[in-house]
């Protein structure tokens, strides 16, 4: 269950944080709202959001009156979360920390979440066990991850085209290999959560979408907000402008130049601490 993903360290998330929050938080709210509904979060529920990013789920839970604690290993993401909490005058305890070694007592929370975060942990088994440890008996957890990119045709073209350019240049994009990411099949999702001690584990498919006015707008949004691509951009330096032009041309050759609907297909794995 270990992974050498370049996304398993804080740097790419620090780099991408502002654009990630601007571009992706709206669609990610779809998955967070579904997770909160499936776990029965309401006023007074003690909620833990692990790998919280800019606080998509944490903010939604706090607006419902939940008592929210959020943790992420990216200082910039936590800073953005605190800014949003202050701006809305919500109560969320946000801290920098490691989801594989949670700084909380056993049985401290009623519900726990990791939205597109635990999937990148170097040791996912440890992440699942920590999530289980901090829940009360009967507490519910939800962990989200991406379906294979082939289920999202426009996004598949965007990532495959970028990966091909990087491969031709002798570099590595950090993009999903063969359209697959960690926890990208339902059997693995169910098995890994169950092995951590959760019961009544179920895997649900949830779909979100974003409309872009053109193919160029889609590519440019991913260039700003997708962590593996932003990491590659930093490594390429002055070469980036040429690469992004070629990337746009490749994507337009397949998708055309007009408006695009980008689907985001996710698994939401839900389980209960016995």
C-alpha positions in Angstrom: 0.0 0.0 0.0 3.0 2.3 -0.2 3.4 4.8 -3.0 6.2 6.9 -4.3 3.8 9.5 -5.6 5.3 13.0 -5.9 2.1 14.2 -4.5 2.8 12.6 -1.1 4.9 15.6 0.1 3.7 19.2 0.9 5.6 21.1 -1.9 3.1 20.6 -4.8 0.2 21.4 -2.6 1.9 24.6 -1.3 2.6 25.6 -4.9 -0.9 25.0 -6.2 -2.9 26.1 -3.1 -4.5 29.5 -4.3 -5.5 28.3 -7.7 -6.6 24.9 -6.4 -9.0 26.7 -4.0 -10.3 29.0 -6.7 -10.7 26.5 -9.5 -11.6 23.2 -7.8 -13.3 24.0 -4.5 -16.7 24.6 -6.2 -16.8 21.1 -7.8 -15.3 19.4 -4.8 -18.1 20.7 -2.7 -20.3 18.1 -4.5 -18.3 15.3 -3.0 -18.0 16.8 0.4 -21.7 17.5 0.6 -22.4 13.8 -0.3 -19.9 12.6 2.3 -21.5 14.7 5.0 -25.0 13.5 4.1 -23.9 9.8 4.2 -22.3 10.1 7.6 -25.1 12.1 9.3 -23.1 15.1 10.2 -25.1 17.8 11.9 -25.1 20.4 14.7 -22.7 19.4 17.5 -21.0 16.5 15.6 -17.3 16.3 16.3 -15.8 16.2 12.8 -12.2 15.5 11.8 -11.1 16.5 8.2 -7.8 14.8 7.4 -5.7 16.2 4.5 -8.2 19.0 4.5 -6.6 21.1 1.8 -8.3 24.6 1.7 -11.2 23.3 3.7 -13.9 22.3 1.3 -15.5 19.7 3.6 -14.4 21.5 6.9 -16.3 24.7 5.9 -19.4 22.9 4.8 -19.5 20.9 8.1 -18.9 24.1 10.2 -21.8 25.8 8.4 -24.0 23.0 9.6 -23.0 23.6 13.1 -20.5 20.7 13.5 -17.5 21.1 15.7 -14.7 20.8 13.1 -11.0 20.1 13.4 -9.0 20.1 10.1 -5.4 19.0 9.5 -3.2 19.1 6.5 0.6 18.8 5.9 0.6 21.8 3.5 1.2 25.0 5.5 -0.2 27.1 2.5 -3.4 25.1 2.4 -3.9 25.5 6.1 -3.3 29.2 5.8 -6.0 29.5 3.1 -8.4 27.5 5.3 -7.8 29.8 8.2 -8.4 32.8 6.0 -11.7 31.4 4.8 -12.8 30.4 8.3 -12.1 34.0 9.5 -13.8 35.5 6.6 -17.0 33.5 7.3 -16.7 33.8 11.1 -16.9 30.0 11.5 -15.3 27.9 14.2 -12.8 25.4 12.8 -9.6 24.4 14.4 -7.0 24.2 11.6 -3.5 22.9 12.1 -0.5 21.6 10.1 0.1 17.9 10.7 0.5 14.4 9.4 -2.5 12.3 8.6 -0.5 9.1 9.2 0.3 10.2 12.8 -2.7 12.2 14.0 -2.1 14.3 17.1 -5.4 13.4 18.7 -6.6 11.0 21.4 -8.4 7.8 20.7 -12.2 8.1 20.2 -12.1 11.9 20.0 -14.4 12.3 17.0 -17.9 11.3 15.8 -17.1 11.4 12.1 -13.8 11.5 10.1 -13.1 12.3 6.5 -10.3 12.5 4.0 -11.3 13.9 0.6 -8.8 13.1 -2.1 -6.0 13.2 0.5 -5.5 9.8 2.1 -5.2 8.3 -1.4 -1.8 9.9 -1.7 -0.4 8.8 1.7 2.9 6.9 1.4 1.4 4.4 3.8 -2.4 4.3 3.2 -2.9 1.4 5.7 -1.5 3.6 8.5 -3.8 6.5 7.4 -6.9 4.3 7.5 -5.9 2.9 10.9 -5.3 6.4 12.3 -8.7 7.5 11.0 -10.3 4.5 12.7 -8.4 5.1 16.0 -9.7 8.6 16.5 -13.4 7.7 16.0 -15.8 6.7 18.7 -17.5 3.3 18.4 -20.3 3.8 15.9 -18.4 6.8 14.3 -18.5 6.9 10.6 -15.7 7.7 8.1 -15.7 8.7 4.4 -12.6 8.6 2.1 -12.8 9.8 -1.5 -10.6 8.9 -4.4 -10.7 9.1 -8.2 -12.1 6.7 -10.7 -9.9 5.8 -13.6 -9.6 8.8 -16.0 -11.1 6.9 -18.8 -14.4 7.6 -17.1 -13.8 11.4 -17.6 -13.1 11.7 -21.4 -12.1 15.4 -21.6 -9.9 15.1 -18.5 -8.4 11.9 -19.8 -7.3 13.7 -23.0 -5.8 16.6 -21.0 -3.7 14.4 -18.8 -2.7 11.9 -21.5 -1.6 14.7 -23.8 0.5 16.2 -21.1 2.1 12.9 -20.1 3.0 12.2 -23.8 4.7 15.6 -24.0 6.7 15.0 -20.9 7.6 11.5 -21.9 8.8 12.7 -25.3 11.0 15.3 -23.6 12.5 12.7 -21.2 10.7 14.1 -18.2 8.1 12.9 -15.8 4.8 14.7 -15.3 3.7 13.0 -12.1 0.3 12.7 -13.8 -1.8 9.5 -13.3 0.0 6.5 -14.9 -2.3 4.9 -17.6 -5.2 6.9 -16.2 -5.0 5.3 -12.8 -4.4 6.8 -9.4 -4.2 5.3 -5.9 -7.5 3.8 -4.7 -8.9 4.0 -8.2 -10.9 0.7 -8.1 -13.8 -0.1 -5.8 -12.4 -3.5 -4.6 -9.2 -1.8 -3.3 -11.2 0.9 -1.6 -13.4 -1.5 0.2 -10.6 -3.9 1.2 -8.2 -1.2 2.6 -10.9 0.4 4.7 -12.1 -3.0 6.0 -8.5 -4.1 6.8 -8.2 -1.0 9.1 -11.1 -2.3 11.2 -14.1 -0.5 9.7 -17.3 -2.5 9.2 -20.3 -2.0 6.9 -18.0 -0.6 4.3 -19.6 0.6 1.1 -18.2 2.2 -2.0 -20.4 4.8 -3.8 -19.8 6.6 -7.1 -20.3 10.3 -7.1 -20.0 12.6 -10.2 -19.3 16.3 -10.4 -18.8 18.5 -13.5 -17.3 21.8 -14.5 -18.2 23.8 -17.7 -15.3 25.5 -19.5 -16.0 28.1 -22.2 -13.3 26.6 -24.5 -10.6 23.9 -24.6 -7.9 26.4 -23.9 -9.8 27.5 -20.8 -9.9 23.9 -19.6 -6.2 23.3 -20.3 -5.2 26.6 -18.6 -7.3 25.8 -15.5 -5.5 22.5 -15.1 -2.1 24.2 -15.7 -2.9 26.4 -12.7 -4.7 24.1 -10.3 -3.6 20.5 -10.9 -0.8 19.7 -8.5 1.2 17.3 -10.7 1.2 19.7 -13.6 2.2 22.7 -11.4 5.0 20.6 -10.0 6.2 19.9 -13.5 5.9 23.5 -14.5 8.2 24.5 -11.7 10.8 21.9 -12.7 10.7 23.0 -16.4 11.3 26.7 -15.8 11.8 28.6 -19.1 10.8 25.6 -21.2 7.2 25.8 -19.8 5.8 28.3 -22.3 6.7 26.1 -25.3 5.3 23.0 -23.6 2.0 24.5 -22.7 1.5 25.8 -26.3 2.1 22.3 -27.6 -0.2 20.9 -25.0 -3.1 23.1 -25.9 -2.6 22.2 -29.6 -2.7 18.5 -28.8 -5.8 18.7 -26.7 -7.6 20.9 -29.3 -6.7 18.4 -32.0 -8.7 15.8 -30.1 -11.5 17.8 -28.4 -11.9 20.8 -30.8 -11.8 24.4 -29.7 -15.3 24.9 -28.3 -16.9 24.6 -24.9 -16.0 21.6 -22.7 -17.7 19.7 -19.9 -15.2 18.1 -17.6 -16.5 15.3 -15.5 -15.0 14.5 -12.1 -15.8 10.9 -11.2 -15.1 9.8 -7.7 -15.4 6.9 -5.3 -16.7 7.7 -1.8 -15.8 4.8 0.6 -17.8 4.9 3.8 -17.4 2.7 6.8 -18.2 2.5 10.6 -16.0 1.9 13.6 -17.5 -1.0 15.4 
